[in-house]
Amino acid sequence: MLRGLSTSRSDPRARRRRRPAVRVRLLAPLALLGFCLGLTACQKEAPRFEDVKPADELYAEGLERLAGKKILGLFRYIDYDAAIETFQAIIDNYPFSEFEEKAQLKIADAYFEDERYDEALAYYQEFADQHSTDSRAPGALLRAAQCHYEQVDSIDRDQAAARNATKALETLIQQHPYAEETRKGEEMLVELRTRLAHNMLQIADFYLKREHWQSAASRYRRVLDEYPGLGLDARALYRLGLCFENMKREDEALRLFHVVVENYADTPSASSARARIARAE
């Protein structure tokens, strides 16, 4: 045995045979160590998220941002986007808390104050739809109407925004007839309906001047049917009579002239109607 042991120690081939085995045994722990180090590195690089503040603190922070800061004591700067993000954090993280609905309305207010009316409208309308019995629903509907109102064009342009505002106000009046916001809505509704009536009357006059009697007559009828009692009835009745007169419907025209004289005696249209009656007689 001593001889065999001595031979194995002195034989270089035996040493070469042993080295791979030793190397394998050394590499396995090194590989395991590298893998563990790699895991540790990955764990260190993984993103760490800050704890979200309580809902009440986020709400107070949002209100503070919405209040803004005075610059040089001359004007107030408000970072609306930062305020919106703060309120949105409440909606994302505390969807069932008492602050979630408050945050939704504050986001709408922030968009409205920043004159981003389409975005504000979406939040106001969603709140009004989801919380129709809530005491804050009338205010949301009124603000939704105001979002449309702020986008109303001049009287000679398309009045889609005015019509949408009118619909929102009609919903407010129908669903919440005794709310304080409804009284304000009624005043706005009269203004909007008058605007729409003037727009329709302007279109009718356009056709009248171009002797498109039928097109003009249909618009004057709409003024009378859809917007009565706004101070435009006498004018619409008289000009509808002119259309009938030129369409060879003299009897109908004469009846309309008499209606104008009998019911709107102090208007310029009544004076013109008397002249038409006298000429017919």
VENLIN-V136347 format. One record per residue. N is the residue number from 0. SS is DSSP state (H for helix, E for strand, C for the rest). PSI is psi in radians with two decimals (* if undefined). D_LAST is the distance of its C-alpha to the last C-alpha in whole Angstrom. Layout:
n->{N,N}
ss->{SS,SS}
psi->{PSI,PSI}
d_last->{D_LAST,D_LAST}
//
This chain:
n->{0,1,2,3,4,5,6,7,8,9,10,11,12,13,14,15,16,17,18,19,20,21,22,23,24,25,26,27,28,29,30,31,32,33,34,35,36,37,38,39,40,41,42,43,44,45,46,47,48,49,50,51,52,53,54,55,56,57,58,59,60,61,62,63,64,65,66,67,68,69,70,71,72,73,74,75,76,77,78,79,80,81,82,83,84,85,86,87,88,89,90,91,92,93,94,95,96,97,98,99,100,101,102,103,104,105,106,107,108,109,110,111,112,113,114,115,116,117,118,119,120,121,122,123,124,125,126,127,128,129,130,131,132,133,134,135,136,137,138,139,140,141,142,143,144,145,146,147,148,149,150,151,152,153,154,155,156,157,158,159,160,161,162,163,164,165,166,167,168,169,170,171,172,173,174,175,176,177,178,179,180,181,182,183,184,185,186,187,188,189,190,191,192,193,194,195,196,197,198,199,200,201,202,203,204,205,206,207,208,209,210,211,212,213,214,215,216,217,218,219,220,221,222,223,224,225,226,227,228,229,230,231,232,233,234,235,236,237,238,239,240,241,242,243,244,245,246,247,248,249,250,251,252,253,254,255,256,257,258,259,260,261,262,263,264,265,266,267,268,269,270,271,272,273,274,275,276,277,278,279,280}
ss->{C,H,H,H,H,H,H,H,H,H,C,H,H,H,H,H,H,H,H,H,H,H,H,H,H,H,H,H,H,H,H,H,H,H,H,H,H,H,H,H,H,H,H,H,H,C,C,C,C,C,C,C,C,C,H,H,H,H,H,H,H,H,H,H,H,H,H,C,E,E,E,C,C,C,E,E,E,C,C,H,H,H,H,H,H,H,H,H,H,H,H,H,H,C,C,C,C,H,H,H,H,H,H,H,H,H,H,H,H,H,H,H,H,C,C,C,H,H,H,H,H,H,H,H,H,H,H,H,H,H,C,C,C,C,C,C,H,H,H,H,H,H,H,H,H,H,H,H,H,C,C,C,C,C,C,C,C,C,C,H,H,H,H,H,H,H,H,H,H,H,H,H,H,H,H,C,C,C,C,H,H,H,H,H,H,H,H,H,H,H,H,H,H,H,H,H,H,H,H,H,H,H,H,H,H,H,H,H,H,C,C,C,H,H,H,H,H,H,H,H,H,H,H,H,H,H,C,C,C,C,C,C,H,H,H,H,H,H,H,H,H,H,H,H,H,H,C,C,C,H,H,H,H,H,H,H,H,H,H,H,H,H,H,C,C,C,C,H,H,H,H,H,H,H,H,H,H,H,H,H,C}
psi->{-0.57,-0.65,-0.77,-0.66,-0.73,-0.72,-0.77,-0.54,-0.61,-0.29,1.99,-0.52,-0.63,-0.67,-0.68,-0.57,-0.58,-0.52,-0.75,-0.70,-0.73,-0.69,-0.70,-0.73,-0.52,-0.65,-0.63,-0.84,-0.62,-0.72,-0.73,-0.69,-0.74,-0.70,-0.74,-0.71,-0.67,-0.73,-0.71,-0.72,-0.73,-0.71,-0.61,-0.56,-0.18,2.45,2.47,2.20,2.39,2.63,2.40,2.40,2.75,2.73,-0.72,-0.62,-0.71,-0.70,-0.77,-0.68,-0.71,-0.72,-0.70,-0.73,-0.61,-0.47,-0.49,-3.12,2.52,2.30,2.04,0.35,0.20,-0.73,2.83,2.26,2.26,2.16,1.54,-0.67,-0.71,-0.70,-0.76,-0.75,-0.67,-0.80,-0.61,-0.56,-0.57,-0.80,-0.69,-0.62,-0.35,1.07,-0.31,0.24,2.93,-0.30,-0.22,-0.83,-0.67,-0.73,-0.68,-0.78,-0.61,-0.60,-0.77,-0.76,-0.72,-0.79,-0.71,-0.82,-0.52,0.11,0.52,1.37,-0.57,-0.74,-0.75,-0.75,-0.74,-0.74,-0.74,-0.78,-0.69,-0.73,-0.79,-0.63,-0.71,-0.36,0.96,-0.43,-0.04,2.55,-0.31,-0.10,-0.74,-0.70,-0.66,-0.71,-0.71,-0.75,-0.63,-0.74,-0.68,-0.56,-0.75,-0.74,-0.70,-0.23,0.21,2.31,3.09,2.88,-0.42,0.13,3.08,2.37,0.54,-0.73,-0.68,-0.69,-0.70,-0.68,-0.70,-0.76,-0.74,-0.69,-0.65,-0.65,-0.75,-0.83,-0.67,-0.75,-0.49,1.15,-0.39,0.10,2.62,-0.65,-0.46,-0.63,-0.73,-0.68,-0.63,-0.69,-0.75,-0.63,-0.73,-0.77,-0.77,-0.72,-0.65,-0.71,-0.80,-0.65,-0.76,-0.69,-0.76,-0.70,-0.67,-0.70,-0.73,-0.74,-0.62,-0.81,-0.62,-0.78,-0.48,0.18,0.56,1.37,-0.78,-0.77,-0.72,-0.77,-0.71,-0.60,-0.68,-0.63,-0.70,-0.67,-0.76,-0.66,-0.73,-0.44,0.94,2.73,0.33,0.27,0.13,0.02,-0.80,-0.78,-0.76,-0.71,-0.80,-0.78,-0.50,-0.66,-0.68,-0.72,-0.82,-0.70,-0.75,-0.25,0.19,0.58,1.09,-0.69,-0.77,-0.69,-0.76,-0.66,-0.72,-0.67,-0.69,-0.67,-0.74,-0.80,-0.71,-0.56,-0.30,0.94,-0.50,0.17,2.74,-0.56,-0.58,-0.70,-0.75,-0.64,-0.64,-0.71,-0.66,-0.71,-0.79,-0.70,-0.65,-0.56,*}
d_last->{152,153,153,150,148,150,149,145,145,147,145,142,141,141,139,136,136,135,133,130,130,130,127,125,126,125,122,120,120,119,116,115,116,113,111,111,110,107,106,106,105,102,102,102,99,97,93,94,90,90,89,86,85,84,80,80,82,80,76,78,78,75,73,76,75,71,72,73,75,75,76,77,75,72,70,71,72,71,72,70,71,75,73,71,75,76,74,74,78,77,75,77,80,79,76,77,77,75,75,73,70,70,71,68,65,67,67,63,63,66,63,60,62,63,59,60,57,58,61,60,58,60,62,60,58,62,63,59,60,64,63,60,62,64,62,62,60,56,58,58,55,53,55,54,51,52,54,50,48,51,50,46,45,42,39,38,41,42,42,45,47,44,43,47,47,44,46,49,48,46,49,51,48,49,53,53,51,53,55,55,54,51,49,49,48,45,44,45,43,40,40,41,38,36,37,37,33,33,34,32,29,31,31,28,27,30,28,24,26,28,25,26,23,25,28,26,24,27,28,25,26,30,29,27,30,33,32,30,30,32,29,27,25,21,22,23,20,17,19,20,16,16,19,17,14,17,19,16,16,12,12,15,13,10,13,15,13,12,16,17,15,17,20,21,19,22,22,21,19,17,16,15,12,11,10,9,6,5,5,4,0}
//
